Each structure stands twice: as structure tokens, then as C-alpha cells.
Amino acid sequence: MSELTAGRLSVYLRALNALDAAGVKTVSSKALAEQFHLNAAQIRKDLAYFGEFGIRGVGYYVKDLKRQLRAILGLDRTVRVAVIGAGNLGMALADYPGFQQEGFAIVGMFDADRAKVGRRSKGGVPIFHIDTFTDYVARERVDIAVIAVPAEAAQSVVDLVVAAGIRAILNFSPGTLQVPPGVKLKNVDLTVSMESLSFFLARGEAADGQA
């Protein structure tokens, strides 16, 4: 399954969550596409890759399809997550309620600042010293590491995470990081996203000035 397909399945799951919350029992690919601005043909193609989920004349049973998509995306179990970096961003990520709602359990935070060790985030996530990370991962079976440290420390932290046996990393630190084959690194560069928005605004202002 490609990353693009996985991304679309996540979008379908969000749409189904909204339908389920609204009490909708069944939905066709056409209705799903129209309501959430998706592509009906792409929905059918993506779902057909994993089996036959729809019923002719009925469509998809919302709860059943939700359960199937959660299983495909590996969300039918609790995914254990550690956040490295107990600064403002790390704290915000650790306490983000959407993670827990979707089955991601933030089990611990790690930092090199001993003044932070022993404390907890507002949501109650404990903070440990980074020196204990490897042992903690082995003991608590952490699945994903979230990196929220300064750029100069990011690569060494990623190396530590990989050495601890974690194969999935979500990185919020700027810069280009290297991981070996078999490790998935997903980058979220907030500065680049803001610069993209700034570019959009600047282009709009330039166009207005030429009008």
C-alpha cells in the first residue's frame, strides 16, 4: 500500500467517523464523495484493493467499514508513542486529545534537562531522562517516537531512537535527518508550512497590486 493510499484511507476514516457520529448507518461511495469533497471512483478503487466491503444497492455499512479501515491502518490496537523533547511543542503534542481518541497512547516524554525529569505534562504524561530511553522502549514496547527537539540535537536523537529498535518516527524538528532502510521517518516542518502560507499571501498581494 502506497503512502498516498494510506493517506486517503485516513481521510475516509475521518469522514466515516463524522457519519457515524451523525447516526448514519449506510453510505454509498457517491454520497461519501459528494458530502466530503472526495472522488467516488478513487474511493471504490482504494477499498477494492483490500476486499469487497460494499453491498450492491445498499452501499457501505458505516460502522463495519470504519472497523475494517481501522484494522487496515493498524488502529485496531493501542499504538504506544513516546515524545522526545519536553519543551512547549513536545508538551502540546503529548497532551493533544486527538491522539488518544484515535488509539495513540502517549506513554512517556523524554528530555535531557534534569530539571524537567519527574514532572508531568498537564495531561499527566510523565517526563523521563533521555538516558533511560532505550531501557524504557524495551520495557514498555513503544511503537512510535515523536521528535520535538532543537535542530542541532535532532539527528543524534533519531540515531538513539533507531538504535532502541523503533521503526516509525514522526519528526517536528527542522532540517534533513537520515534513517536506515526499514525505518519510516515522517517530517512535519512547521516553518516550511508557514512560509508556504506566507508565499500564498505575498502572491495574492502582488496580484492585487497589479490589478
C-alpha positions in Angstrom: 0.0 0.0 0.0 1.4 3.4 -1.0 1.7 6.3 1.4 -0.8 8.2 -0.8 -3.3 5.4 -0.5 -2.8 5.2 3.3 -3.4 9.0 3.5 -6.7 8.6 1.6 -7.8 5.8 3.8 -7.2 8.1 6.8 -9.4 10.7 5.1 -12.2 8.1 4.5 -12.0 7.1 8.1 -12.4 10.7 9.3 -15.4 11.0 7.0 -16.9 7.8 8.4 -16.4 8.9 11.9 -18.4 12.0 11.2 -21.2 10.0 9.6 -21.3 7.5 12.5 -21.5 10.4 15.0 -24.4 11.8 13.0 -26.2 8.4 13.2 -25.8 7.5 9.5 -26.0 3.7 9.0 -25.1 3.2 5.4 -23.4 5.4 2.7 -22.6 5.0 -1.0 -19.3 5.9 -2.5 -21.1 8.7 -4.4 -22.7 10.1 -1.3 -19.4 9.9 0.6 -17.6 11.7 -2.1 -20.2 14.4 -2.5 -20.5 15.2 1.2 -16.8 15.3 1.9 -15.5 16.5 -1.5 -13.8 13.3 -2.4 -13.5 11.2 -5.6 -16.1 8.3 -5.7 -14.1 6.3 -8.3 -11.0 6.6 -6.2 -12.8 5.5 -3.1 -14.1 2.4 -4.8 -10.6 1.7 -6.2 -8.9 2.1 -2.9 -11.3 0.0 -1.0 -11.4 -2.8 -3.6 -7.7 -3.2 -3.2 -8.4 -4.7 0.3 -11.5 -6.7 -0.5 -15.3 -6.3 -1.1 -16.8 -4.0 1.5 -19.9 -2.6 -0.2 -23.2 -4.2 -0.9 -24.9 -3.5 -4.3 -28.0 -1.3 -3.8 -27.0 -0.5 -0.2 -23.5 0.9 -0.2 -21.2 0.6 2.8 -22.2 -0.1 6.3 -20.6 2.8 8.1 -19.7 1.0 11.4 -18.4 -2.1 9.5 -16.3 0.0 7.1 -14.9 2.0 10.0 -13.8 -1.2 11.7 -12.2 -2.5 8.5 -10.3 0.7 7.8 -9.0 0.9 11.4 -7.7 -2.7 11.1 -6.0 -1.9 7.7 -4.4 1.2 9.2 -3.2 -0.7 12.3 -5.6 1.2 14.6 -7.4 -1.8 15.9 -4.9 -1.9 18.8 -3.4 0.7 21.0 -0.3 2.3 19.4 2.2 3.3 22.1 4.0 6.6 21.5 6.9 8.4 23.2 7.6 12.1 22.8 11.3 13.2 22.9 11.6 16.9 23.8 9.6 18.3 26.8 9.5 21.9 25.6 6.4 23.8 24.6 5.8 21.9 21.4 6.5 18.5 23.0 4.1 19.3 25.8 1.4 20.3 23.4 1.9 17.2 21.3 1.8 14.9 24.4 -1.5 16.4 25.5 -3.2 16.6 22.1 -6.6 14.8 22.7 -6.9 13.7 19.1 -4.1 11.1 19.6 -5.9 9.3 22.4 -9.2 9.4 20.6 -7.7 7.6 17.6 -6.0 4.9 19.7 -2.5 6.5 20.1 -1.4 6.4 23.7 1.4 8.9 24.7 3.1 6.7 27.3 6.1 8.9 28.2 8.1 12.0 27.4 11.9 12.3 27.4 14.3 15.2 27.8 18.0 15.9 28.6 17.1 18.7 31.1 17.1 17.0 34.5 15.0 19.9 35.9 12.1 18.6 33.9 12.6 14.9 34.9 9.9 13.6 37.3 7.4 16.2 36.2 4.3 15.6 34.1 2.5 17.3 31.3 -0.8 19.0 32.0 -2.4 15.8 30.7 -0.4 13.6 33.1 2.3 12.2 30.8 5.4 11.6 32.8 8.8 13.0 31.8 11.9 10.8 32.0 15.6 11.5 31.3 16.7 10.7 27.8 19.4 8.4 29.2 16.6 5.9 30.2 15.0 5.9 26.8 16.4 2.6 25.4 15.5 0.6 28.5 12.1 2.2 28.6 11.4 1.3 25.0 12.3 -2.3 25.6 10.2 -2.5 28.7 7.1 -0.6 27.5 7.1 -1.7 23.9 7.0 1.8 22.3 5.8 1.8 18.7 6.4 5.3 17.5 8.7 8.1 18.6 7.8 11.8 18.1 10.8 14.1 17.9 10.4 17.7 19.1 13.9 18.8 19.9 16.2 21.7 18.7 17.6 21.1 15.2 21.2 20.6 16.4 20.1 17.7 18.6 17.7 16.0 16.1 20.0 13.6 14.3 21.6 12.3 17.5 18.1 11.7 18.9 17.0 10.0 15.8 20.0 7.7 16.0 19.2 6.9 19.6 15.6 6.1 18.6 16.7 3.8 15.8 19.2 2.1 18.0 16.4 1.4 20.5 14.6 -0.5 17.9 11.8 1.9 16.9 10.9 1.8 13.2 8.4 4.7 13.0 9.4 8.3 13.7 7.3 11.5 13.5 9.8 14.4 13.4 8.9 18.0 14.1 12.5 19.3 14.2 13.7 21.3 11.2 16.4 20.1 8.9 17.2 16.9 6.9 17.5 13.7 9.0 18.9 10.3 8.0 17.5 7.0 8.9 18.5 3.5 7.7 16.4 1.3 5.5 13.4 -0.3 7.3 12.7 2.9 9.4 9.9 5.2 8.4 10.6 8.9 9.0 7.7 11.4 8.6 8.7 15.1 8.8 6.4 17.9 9.8 8.2 21.2 9.2 6.0 23.9 10.7 8.3 26.7 9.4 8.1 25.4 5.8 4.3 25.3 6.1 4.2 28.8 7.4 6.5 30.0 4.7 4.2 28.4 2.1 1.2 30.3 3.5 3.3 33.5 3.5 4.2 32.9 -0.2 0.4 32.5 -0.9 -0.3 35.8 0.8 2.6 37.6 -0.9 1.5 36.3 -4.4 -2.1 37.5 -3.7 -0.9 40.9 -2.6 1.3 41.2 -5.7 -1.6 40.2 -7.9 -3.8 42.8 -6.2 -1.1 45.4 -6.7 -1.0 44.7 -10.5 -4.8 44.9 -10.9 
